[in-house]
Amino acid sequence: MSAPSISLSVISTRIIRCHRCPELRAYCAEVARIRRRAFADQNYYGKPVPGFGDPHASILIVGLAPAAHGANRTGRMFTGDRSGDFLYSALHRAGFANQPTSVSIDDGLSLKHIYISASLRCAPPANKPTPAQLANCRSYLVSELKLLKPRVILVLGGIALASALNAVREFSGARVPAFKFQHAAEYEVADARLLCCYHVSQQNTFTGRLTPAMIDSVLRRVRRLAGLPATG
């Protein structure tokens, strides 16, 4: 395939300026206007959230969507909410993040070997995107795949799996089966290995469906598949 003609910064700019789903832009702006009481003194970002991480990453993480009072507030994926607390702590233990916390876009967090993307770039009402909204957003994930050409794709949850598979099909033109989501399942897709992990939502982490030990095990496998040395 020919080399991509755009950069991650160009993709990010296109995401931020996107108006393909006016209802989502309106919802994000309304959340930013009303705010949550705990963040009443903060200025919300309130726009589509671009990806974040190492521009030379060999590993792509695909999540669901920005949280209304998390990334929709801070402007960075998985930043400022409990899901991000769980994820970035795990990435730090696995040697992918320079610090275990992520509270704001200017808190000094940096990632190595990892780039974080999402199935949807705007926070959806009730955290439930529609098929049409996901389809509208797919080209951004396809562009990131074309540019990064990751060796490993880690999907967080069933929607992320479906989104990643659709993007790989569009990117590669390959016939990719509709793989079933199962925690720690591993599949070959085009030129990458795809791993599944339960989403880092509070619904999963507070109930013990996803524990620190479980995600640590997945991330150790991610490092091996990416050809990276083990940590600790």
C-alpha positions, -999 to +999 in steps of 0.1 A: +000+000+000+011+036-006+024+056+023-002+078+040-001+114+030-014+129+063+000+130+098-016+123+132-018+160+138-038+164+106-061+136+116-066+151+151-075+185+135-101+168+113-116+150+143-118+182+164-135+201+135-159+172+127-196+180+124-208+147+109-231+141+139-247+174+148-267+158+176-235+147+193-218+181+189-249+196+205-249+171+234-212+176+241-216+214+241-246+212+264-227+190+289-199+215+287-223+243+294-242+227+324-211+209+339-211+186+368-211+202+402-177+187+411-162+205+380-183+236+381-152+258+382-136+242+351-139+250+315-150+219+296-135+210+263-168+199+248-157+188+213-147+156+195-117+141+212-086+132+190-063+102+197-034+104+221+000+088+225+032+078+208+032+089+172+055+059+164+033+034+183+033-002+174+003-008+196-031+008+191-057+007+218-093+012+207-119+023+233-155+031+232-160+069+234-152+099+255-169+101+289-192+131+292-174+144+323-141+128+315-125+133+281-153+156+270-142+178+299-104+174+296-099+169+259-078+138+262-089+102+259-095+084+293-084+115+312-102+128+342-125+098+351-124+065+369-120+045+337-088+065+329-076+060+365-077+022+360-063+022+325-034+046+330-024+029+362-022-004+343-003+012+314+022+026+339+027-008+356+032-023+321+059+002+312+038+021+286+031+053+306+055+076+325+030+081+353+000+062+368-025+091+368-042+112+341-061+142+354-057+169+328-044+174+293-013+192+307-004+169+336+028+156+319+015+122+309+033+106+280+029+071+264+055+049+248+047+023+221+010+030+226-016+052+208-051+055+222-080+058+198-118+053+201-148+040+182-165+073+186-149+107+192-178+125+208-194+116+241-227+099+234-258+102+256-260+074+282-226+062+267-245+044+239-235+053+204-258+045+175-246+024+145-249+055+123-227+075+146-201+048+147-201+046+109-197+084+106-166+082+128-150+051+112-128+070+087-107+085+115-098+051+129-091+039+094-067+069+089-049+061+122-045+024+111-031+035+078-006+058+094+005+037+124+003+002+109+002-013+144+016-047+151-010-051+179-045-038+183-060-039+218-098-035+219-116-026+250-151-041+248-174-055+222-182-022+204-145-015+201-140-049+186-166-044+160-153-009+152-117-022+148-127-051+126-148-027+103-118-003+101-093-031+093-116-044+066-118-009+051-081-002+055-068-035+042-095-048+019-090-081+035-119-105+044-119-103+082-144-126+100-168-112+126-148-124+155-166-129+188-157-107+218-143-126+247-119-113+273-083-122+265-093-136+231-067-132+204-071-130+166-051-125+135-064-095+114-046-085+083-010-078+094-017-073+131-027-093+162-059-082+178-065-088+216-097-083+235-101-069+270-131-060+290-137-023+289-122-003+318-156+011+328-166+013+364-193-012+357-166-037+350-138-026+374-160-019+405-178-053+402-145-073+397-154-083+362-121-067+352-094-067+378-059-052+378-044-087+375-066-094+344-056-063+325-019-067+336-020-102+320-034-088+288-008-060+287+020-085+292+007-104+262+005-071+242+042-064+250+052-099+238+033-096+206+047-062+199+082-076+203+090-056+234+110-068+264+091-077+296+090-052+324+099-058+360 
